[in-house]
Amino acid sequence: MKRIKTAKQLTFTYFSIMAFAIIAFHFSMFISMIENIEMVYAENRMLKDKNTAVELLEGTQLTHVSVPPFSDVYIGKDHLPKNIILAPNLSDDKPYVLDNALDKMHGKFLMRSQAMLNGEMKDVYVVHHDDIYEISEEEMFETQSTQLILSLLLLVVSLWVVMRISDRLSKPLAKLSANLGERTSANLTAIELPEGEAIKEIHHLVSQLNSYQNQIRELIERERAFNRYASHELRTPLMVMKGATTLLGKSDSKEFLERQRARMTQACQEMEDYITTLLSLTRDEDLSEVASRIVQMSEYQEIRQTHLAYLSGKSVVVNIVGEGQIKTKLPTPTFHILVGNLLKNAMASTEEGHINIVIAENMLSISDTGCGLGGKPGGESYGLGLMIVRDICTKYHCSFSLEDNTDLVGCTAKVVFPD
């Protein structure tokens, strides 16, 4: 298995490679600079000495003259010393280094040039040797050695600084990793930022992890809510079906049997609507692909008729007031559960008076003359019913509110549907 390196190890490796590459480049540039300076110096000095030699040789038959302190000038190739070997690619007015096997300590340069002497164009060869320059070159190398030592010291200091920075940057991440490793699978609380100088990327990472944990927590809550809602909301229709089944054997009356059949049909439909709604709450859907529909007035009348049995023995009137239309993406069973739960809670809270179902433009409100939010409703489904309503509104991006009426009589539940 390939070994995984830490941030410190990677930082040290990459920094060392770059540092040694910079040092090598520095020395190569220094050597190239020394050679260029040497050649420029030799070329300028030799051109000057050539002009001096031409003035000395003009009007004479001499083939050699010394130009103190470092040059000798020869006329013609045949008059050069025997130990000087010319390069085959020799160019005019350009110096090149002579390879003197007898004297490795002192470099010599040779330059060929053209000059007019005694009315004739002749080849002039300048041989130049400068011991003083060679000594200064050694001194420059000594200076470069000192510079190398300083560079290495600077390298060590820079490496120490880089390692400190790397440690500061990687420590919060290491703490975060250790914190995550110590957490149990059931621990879905918010992840705290590690102590120390956490950089912006660590803040963003923790924020994304917390967002991901929130999604997991919401998914688990939806599953728990489904179990809680299903165990409660499905109990009533099951009891109706069980009671109707028991009563079927106690009478042969056609009217009685038809009434029990109707009760069972309504209970089955209610169970189907609840199961469809509760399952939709636990499922992620792309609402942009869901078509909108306009809720018909017949649906409100059907919902009212279905729940009138909850007002048995109460002097309460349920009114439907149409002032507009509601366009929504809620499926029909889900919409019926939403309105039905609000209506059941209003019925459970109201002993006498009226309940108004008001349909405005993309808004539904159900107001009653009951005990209000401060009173105690007479139905068990009050709390769970509102929880289902809130979950439906959250999923379909509706706005839900429940407030006491301004006349201190009853309360009003309002659902605003998105445009």
Salt bridges, closest charged atoms under 4 A:
GLU43 OE2 - LYS94 NZ 3.97
ASP49 OD1 - ARG45 NE 3.96
ASP72 OD1 - HIS64 NE2 3.23
ASP92 OD1 - ARG112 NE 2.70
ASP99 OD1 - LYS104 NZ 3.54
ASP103 OD1 - HIS106 ND1 3.30
ASP131 OD1 - HIS106 NE2 3.66
ASP167 OD1 - LYS8 NZ 2.97
ASP167 OD2 - LYS171 NZ 3.70
GLU221 OE2 - ARG224 NH1 3.44
GLU233 OE2 - HIS232 ND1 3.45
GLU233 OE1 - LYS344 NZ 3.87
GLU258 OE2 - ARG261 NH2 2.54
ASP284 OD1 - ARG222 NH2 3.27
GLU285 OE1 - LYS395 NZ 2.81
GLU299 OE2 - ARG293 NH1 2.85
GLU299 OE1 - HIS336 NE2 3.10
GLU351 OE2 - LYS314 NZ 3.73
GLU380 OE2 - HIS232 NE2 3.91
